[in-house]
């Protein structure tokens, strides 16, 4: 041992016990304590008092739990992986937001330029082959780019990564809190953390090819970014929490799914109209000839189609309709996970659960109780409650 005064500072155990002392007697002078190890390896201590008396103390050495240490190391490894994912999703989200801005501006510039060229060709005394071909080429390129962009929906991709970043940051904080407050980390804790990481990976994939989320599903469903909750023994839930779940399921979640489906239908329509208008403008530009009837019609198709394609593109991608769809999908998912959380916990830690639910809904505890009373009253009278559970979303 280096010094007598540093004996406790070098101990690996939190309870100031000594592991494998090299001497049978150790004296700690600054604490007036003498430690003795007997032949049976039992460690005892005596503390000197003012009247030179000796107070015997039996010291229990802490056990070195290798299983807990291993689980803690694994949980720290999961924590590092989560921190890495936060950085990755933040960077990818910024990149895809830039994609949306750049592609929006590029396609609009191309369609407007091609429209101007078509107009100049029509106004010229004689058809200018260069303008005609350039206009047709720009419209064709804009059409191809619109098809790709409408398939990928960059604004929705960016919103997915923003949500993933927020959720991974929350998971990172939860693991840090668990490591700080928990004295004994188990393999179950590690497995649960791993399941949540993998569930988030599935919910918000980084690659575009093969695993990209479907942008135009037949019916919008709530986002699911958590592993299946394992319910314990069935317990009768408190009436208050049961009513809150009912309001969340029947009012909040359904409202956001309805809005999300409306935004999804609008996005589908715009995704089809944009390439159709641009393609029609490309055909009209190729047929430009003011001297003929068909060529005159081509002028109107080229100019009108280019203008309409620009407007549709601005509404769809400048208005970030895909992002709105993803936002509604995630809001519905937030209500769904709250439902499952309440149903899983039941009356376990009722006060803590009530506080968490009220905070997530943006309500005080008294407002939460009032909502449950109002829901029960409406149910008895056979009417629908006209109030949403959440005051945040």
C-alpha positions in Angstrom: 0.0 0.0 0.0 1.3 3.5 -0.9 0.3 5.5 2.2 -1.8 5.0 5.2 -4.0 8.0 4.5 -4.9 6.9 1.0 -6.1 3.5 1.9 -9.8 4.2 1.4 -9.3 6.3 -1.8 -7.8 3.3 -3.5 -10.5 0.8 -2.6 -12.6 -0.4 -5.6 -15.7 -1.0 -3.4 -18.1 1.7 -2.5 -18.5 0.6 1.2 -14.8 1.2 2.1 -13.9 -2.4 2.6 -10.5 -3.8 1.9 -9.9 -6.6 -0.6 -6.9 -9.0 0.0 -4.9 -6.9 2.5 -1.2 -7.9 2.3 -0.7 -7.5 6.1 -2.4 -9.0 9.1 -2.6 -5.5 10.8 -3.2 -2.2 9.1 -3.3 1.1 11.1 -5.1 4.1 9.8 -3.6 6.9 11.9 -5.8 9.8 10.7 -9.0 7.9 11.7 -7.7 6.5 14.9 -8.8 3.1 13.7 -6.9 -0.2 13.7 -7.9 -3.1 11.4 -7.0 -6.7 12.2 -7.3 -9.7 10.1 -7.5 -13.0 11.9 -6.4 -16.4 10.8 -9.9 -17.1 9.4 -9.6 -14.0 7.2 -12.3 -12.2 9.2 -11.7 -8.4 9.3 -12.4 -6.5 12.5 -11.7 -3.0 13.6 -11.4 -1.0 16.8 -11.8 2.8 17.1 -10.1 4.7 19.8 -12.2 7.0 22.0 -11.2 10.1 24.1 -10.8 8.0 27.2 -8.6 5.6 25.3 -11.3 3.0 25.2 -11.7 0.6 22.2 -15.0 0.2 20.4 -15.0 -3.0 18.4 -16.6 -3.0 14.9 -17.1 -5.9 12.6 -16.5 -5.0 9.0 -18.3 -6.9 6.3 -16.2 -6.9 3.1 -18.3 -6.2 0.0 -18.5 -8.9 -2.6 -17.1 -8.3 -6.0 -20.1 -9.0 -8.2 -18.6 -9.9 -11.6 -22.0 -10.4 -13.2 -23.1 -6.9 -12.3 -19.8 -5.4 -13.4 -20.1 -7.2 -16.7 -23.7 -6.1 -17.2 -22.7 -2.5 -16.4 -19.9 -2.6 -19.0 -22.4 -3.9 -21.6 -24.9 -1.2 -20.8 -22.1 1.4 -21.2 -21.4 -0.1 -24.6 -25.1 0.2 -25.5 -24.9 3.9 -24.3 -22.0 4.5 -26.6 -23.8 3.0 -29.6 -26.9 5.1 -28.8 -24.7 8.3 -28.7 -23.3 7.3 -32.1 -26.8 6.8 -33.5 -27.8 10.3 -32.3 -25.0 11.8 -34.2 -25.7 9.7 -37.3 -29.4 10.5 -37.5 -28.8 14.2 -36.9 -26.2 14.3 -39.7 -28.4 12.3 -42.1 -31.5 14.4 -41.2 -29.6 17.6 -42.0 -28.4 16.1 -45.3 -31.9 15.0 -46.4 -33.3 18.4 -45.5 -30.7 19.9 -47.8 -31.7 17.5 -50.5 -35.3 18.7 -50.2 -34.3 22.4 -50.6 -31.8 21.8 -53.4 -34.1 19.5 -55.4 -37.0 21.8 -55.0 -35.1 24.8 -56.2 -33.4 22.9 -59.0 -36.7 21.4 -60.4 -38.5 24.7 -60.2 -35.6 26.5 -62.0 -35.6 23.8 -64.7 -39.4 24.0 -65.3 -39.5 27.8 -65.3 -36.5 28.0 -67.7 -38.1 25.4 -70.0 -41.4 27.3 -69.9 -39.7 30.6 -70.8 -37.9 28.9 -73.7 -41.2 27.5 -75.0 -42.7 30.9 -74.8 -39.8 32.5 -76.7 -40.0 29.8 -79.4 -43.6 30.5 -79.9 -43.0 34.3 -80.1 -40.2 34.0 -82.6 -41.1 34.6 -86.3 -39.6 31.3 -87.2 -39.1 28.2 -84.9 -35.7 28.2 -83.2 -34.5 24.6 -83.1 -32.1 25.2 -80.2 -34.7 26.7 -77.9 -37.2 24.0 -78.9 -34.8 21.2 -78.1 -33.5 22.8 -74.9 -37.0 23.3 -73.6 -37.9 19.7 -74.4 -34.8 18.4 -72.7 -35.3 20.5 -69.6 -38.9 19.4 -69.3 -37.9 15.7 -69.7 -35.2 16.0 -67.1 -37.6 17.8 -64.7 -40.1 15.0 -65.2 -37.6 12.3 -64.4 -36.4 14.2 -61.3 -39.9 14.7 -60.1 -40.6 11.0 -60.4 -37.6 10.2 -58.2 -38.2 12.9 -55.7 -41.9 12.1 -55.3 -40.9 8.5 -54.7 -38.4 9.4 -52.0 -40.2 12.3 -50.4 -37.1 14.1 -49.0 -39.1 16.3 -46.6 -40.6 13.1 -45.0 -37.1 11.5 -44.9 -35.8 14.5 -43.0 -38.7 14.4 -40.5 -38.1 10.7 -39.9 -34.4 11.4 -39.0 -35.4 14.3 -36.8 -37.8 12.1 -34.9 -35.1 9.3 -34.7 -32.6 11.8 -33.3 -35.1 13.0 -30.6 -36.0 9.4 -29.6 -32.4 8.2 -29.5 -31.5 11.3 -27.3 -34.3 10.3 -24.9 -33.1 6.7 -24.8 -29.5 7.9 -24.2 -30.7 10.0 -21.2 -32.7 7.1 -19.8 -29.7 4.8 -19.9 -27.5 7.5 -18.3 -30.1 7.9 -15.5 -30.3 4.2 -15.0 -26.6 3.9 -14.7 -26.5 6.8 -12.2 -29.3 5.7 -10.0 -29.1 1.9 -10.1 -26.7 0.1 -7.8 -27.1 -3.2 -9.6 -27.3 -3.5 -13.3 -28.6 -6.8 -14.6 -28.5 -8.6 -18.0 -32.2 -7.9 -18.2 -31.5 -4.2 -18.2 -29.0 -4.7 -21.0 -31.4 -6.8 -23.1 -34.2 -4.2 -22.7 -31.9 -1.4 -23.8 -30.7 -3.5 -26.8 -34.4 -4.2 -27.8 -35.2 -0.5 -27.7 -32.2 0.3 -29.9 -33.1 -2.3 -32.5 -36.7 -1.2 -32.4 -35.7 2.3 -33.2 -33.4 1.1 -36.0 -36.3 -0.7 -37.6 -38.7 2.2 -37.2 -36.3 4.8 -38.7 -33.9 3.1 -41.1 -31.0 5.0 -42.4 -30.6 3.3 -45.9 -32.9 4.3 -48.8 -32.7 1.1 -50.9 -34.5 -2.0 -49.7 -35.6 -0.8 -46.2 -37.0 2.7 -46.7 -40.4 3.2 -45.1 -43.3 3.1 -47.5 -44.2 6.6 -48.4 -47.6 5.9 -49.9 -49.3 3.2 -47.9 -52.9 2.2 -48.6 -53.8 3.4 -45.0 -51.7 5.5 -42.6 -50.9 3.7 -39.4 -49.3 5.0 -36.2 -45.5 4.9 -36.0 -44.2 2.2 -33.7 -40.6 2.7 -32.4 -40.7 0.5 -29.3 -40.4 -3.3 -28.8 -43.6 -5.3 -27.8 -44.4 -4.6 -24.2 -44.4 -7.7 -22.0 -47.5 -7.5 -19.8 -47.3 -9.1 -16.4 -50.2 -10.5 -14.4 -53.5 -8.9 -15.2 -54.6 -6.3 -12.7 -57.7 -4.2 -12.6 -56.7 -0.7 -13.7 -57.9 2.4 -11.9 -61.0 3.9 -13.4 -59.2 7.2 -14.0 -56.5 5.6 -16.1 -59.0 3.5 -18.0 -60.9 6.6 -19.0 -57.7 8.4 -20.1 -56.8 5.4 -22.3 -60.3 5.6 -23.8 -60.0 9.3 -24.7 -56.5 8.8 -26.2 -57.6 5.9 -28.3 -61.0 7.2 -29.5 -60.2 11.0 -29.8 -56.6 12.0 -30.0 -55.1 9.0 -31.9 -58.1 8.8 -34.4 -57.9 12.6 -35.1 -54.3 12.5 -36.0 -54.7 9.4 -38.1 -57.6 11.1 -39.9 -55.5 14.2 -40.6 -52.6 12.0 -41.6 -54.7 10.1 -44.1 -56.0 13.4 -45.6 -52.4 14.7 -46.0 -51.4 11.3 -47.4 -54.1 11.5 -50.1 -53.0 15.0 -51.0 -49.4 13.9 -51.2 -50.3 11.0 -53.5 -52.3 13.3 -55.8 -49.5 15.9 -56.0 -46.9 13.1 -56.6 -48.8 12.0 -59.7 -49.8 15.4 -61.0 -46.2 16.9 -60.9 -44.6 14.4 -63.3 -47.8 14.4 -65.5 -47.7 18.1 -66.0 -44.0 18.2 -66.6 -44.2 15.2 -69.0 -47.1 16.9 -70.9 -45.0 20.1 -71.1 -42.1 18.1 -72.5 -44.3 16.6 -75.2 -45.8 20.0 -76.1 -42.3 21.5 -76.2 -41.2 18.9 -78.7 -44.2 19.7 -80.9 -43.6 23.4 -80.9 -44.5 24.9 -84.3 -46.5 28.2 -84.4 -47.2 27.7 -88.1 -49.3 24.5 -87.6 -52.4 23.8 -85.6 -50.8 21.0 -83.6 -47.7 23.1 -83.0 -49.8 26.0 -81.7 -51.5 23.6 -79.3 -48.1 22.4 -78.2 -47.2 26.0 -77.2 -50.1 26.1 -74.8 -49.4 22.6 -73.4 -45.7 23.4 -72.9 -46.2 26.8 -71.2 -49.2 25.7 -69.2 -47.8 22.3 -68.2 -44.5 23.9 -67.1 -46.3 26.5 -65.0 -48.6 23.9 -63.4 -45.7 21.5 -62.7 -43.8 24.3 -60.9 -46.9 25.1 -58.8 -47.4 21.5 -57.9 -43.8 21.0 -57.0 -43.8 24.1 -54.8 -46.9 22.9 -53.0 -45.7 19.4 -52.5 -42.0 19.9 -51.6 -41.9 23.5 -50.6 -44.9 22.9 -48.4 -43.3 19.7 -47.2 -46.5 17.7 -47.4 -44.5 14.5 -46.8 -43.1 15.9 -43.6 -46.7 16.7 -42.4 -47.7 13.1 -43.1 -44.7 11.8 -41.0 -45.5 14.3 -38.2 -49.1 13.1 -37.9 -47.9 9.4 -38.0 -45.5 10.0 -35.2 -48.1 12.0 -33.1 -50.5 9.0 -33.4 -47.6 6.7 -32.4 -47.0 8.9 -29.3 -50.6 8.4 -28.2 -50.4 4.6 -28.9 -47.3 4.1 -26.8 -48.9 6.1 -24.0 -52.0 3.7 -24.2 -49.8 0.6 -24.0 -47.7 2.1 -21.2 -50.8 2.7 -19.1 -52.3 -0.7 -19.9 -49.0 -2.4 -19.1 -48.4 -0.7 -15.7 -51.9 -0.8 -14.4 -52.0 0.4 -10.8 -48.3 -0.3 -10.3 -46.7 2.9 -9.0 -50.0 4.6 -9.6 -49.0 8.1 -8.4 -45.7 8.1 -10.4 -47.6 6.8 -13.5 -50.3 9.5 -13.1 -47.6 12.2 -12.9 -45.8 10.9 -16.0 -49.1 10.7 -18.0 -50.1 14.2 -16.9 -46.7 15.7 -18.0 -46.8 13.9 -21.4 -50.3 15.2 -22.0 -49.5 18.8 -20.8 -52.1 18.7 -18.0 -52.0 19.1 -14.3 -53.0 16.3 -12.0 -56.4 18.0 -11.3 -57.0 18.5 -15.1 -56.2 14.8 -15.7 -58.8 13.8 -13.1 -61.4 16.2 -14.6 -60.8 14.7 -18.0 -61.4 11.2 -16.6 -64.6 12.4 -14.9 -65.8 14.1 -18.1 -65.1 10.9 -20.2 -67.0 8.7 -17.7 -69.9 11.1 -17.8 -70.1 11.2 -21.6 -69.9 7.4 -21.7 -72.8 7.1 -19.3 -74.9 9.4 -21.4 -73.9 7.8 -24.7 -72.2 10.9 -26.1 -68.7 11.5 -27.5 -66.4 13.6 -25.4 -65.6 16.9 -27.2 -62.2 17.4 -25.5 -58.8 16.0 -26.5 -56.6 14.3 -23.9 -53.4 16.1 -25.0 -52.9 19.8 -24.6 -49.4 19.6 -26.2 -50.1 18.2 -29.7 
